[in-house]
């Protein structure tokens, strides 16, 4: 318990620094909003809104193979998007944008339907010529069972 209590200030500082960096960088904030909108479309079971945030040439990594292109991604995710309730959810806790403002990386935890942290995701976003941010790469992984070393 004492160890957990000692970690709280460090976690709060890290999250505050991340939030501050995103607030200071308008492009990072835009990507954070796009990622949040993407997650919300999945939670609402809104296939059209979900698809609208996937780049036409996107690559999403699945358990067994990669899905190439928006149509294949949406078809591959269809069972998840049409389930009675979302089988999982995710939330960005980090967004970084290239200095060029054209590519960004978002990552964060993935939670199962019961709210348990079961994985992490990584997505690459591309700013389109019209200014929209679309997901071009997406990959999840299970939670690491290892201790972090400094």
N, C-alpha and C positions, 0 to 999 in steps of 0.2 A: 504494500500500500504506500509506504514511504517513497519508494522509487517512482511510482505513478504520480504522486503529488509533486515530486521534483521535476517531472517532465512537463507538467502543465504550463509553466511559464515559457519554456522553450518552444512548445507547440504554438502557444498564443503569439509569441514573437515571430515565429516563422510564418504563420498564417497572416499576421498583420503586415509583415514585410511583403508577402506575396500580394495581398490585397492592395497595399500602397503602390507597389510596382505596376499593377494592372490599372489602378486609378490614374497613375501618372502617364501611362501609355495608352492613348485613345485606341490604337489598333488592338492592343491586348484586351481592352474592355469590349471592343466589337466582337472579338473571337469568343470571349467569355459569354457574351449574350447569345451568339450563334450556337455555341455548345449547349447552353442552358435551354435554348429553344428546341434544339435537336433532341435533347433528353426529354423535354416536356412533350414533344410530338409523339415519342415512343410511349410515354406514360399514358397519353390520351388515346392511344391506338389509332393515331391519325396518319395513315399510310401516305397520303398525298403530301402533308407537311414534312414528314420524315424524308420522303424521296426528294423534295425540293431543296434539301440541304446536302444532298449527296451529289458530288461532281459527276458529270456524264462519263468520265474516264476513271472513276474511283476504283481503288482496290481495297477490299475488306478481307481480312484474314479470318477464316472460319476454323473450326476444329480440324477438319480434314483437308481443306483446300482453300485457295483464295477465290474470291468472287470478283470478277472484272466487269466494271461498268455499272451504271445506275440500275439498269433493268435487272441484271443478275443479282446485285446486292439486295434490291427490294424483294425479288423473288426468294432469295435465300433467307431473308429475314421475315418473310410472310408468316410462317408459323408463329413467330414471336409477336408479330404485329397484330395477329388475329386471335391470339389467345384471349380468354375471357378477362384476364388481368395480366399486367406486366410481370413476366417471370424474373425480371431484375430491373435495376435502375442504376444510374451513374450520375456523378457530379464532378465538374471540373474543380480542381483545387490548385492547378498551376497552368498558366498560359504564358508562352514566350513567343515573341514575334521577331523575325529577321529585321535588321535595320532597314532593308529595302521595303519592308511593309507588304511583301508579297506572299510569304509563307509563315505559318504559325504552327506551334505544337501545343496541344492541350492534353492534360492527363489528370487522372483522379481515380477515386475508388469506385468499384462496382459492388452493389449490394444485392443479395438475393431477395426474393419476395418477402422474407421475414425481416429484412433489414440488416442481415449479417454481412459484414465486409468479406466478400469471397474472392475478389479479384481487383485488378487495376486495368485501366484502359489507356491507350496512347492514340491520339489522332493527329493527323497533319491536315491543316486547313490551307486553302489557297484563295487569295483575293482575286476575284474575277474582274474582268475589265469594267463591269458595271458597278463594282464596289462591294458586291456580296461576297461573303466568305462561305466556301463549300468544302466539305470533307473530301480529301483525296486519298488518304490512307487511314485505316483504322485497324487496331489490333488490341486484343485483350490478353491478359495472362492471369493465372491464379495468384493469390496472395503468397508472397515468399514466406517460408517458415524459418528464415534465418535472422540472426541478429545483425543489425547494421553496425558497421565498424566506422570509427571516425576517419 
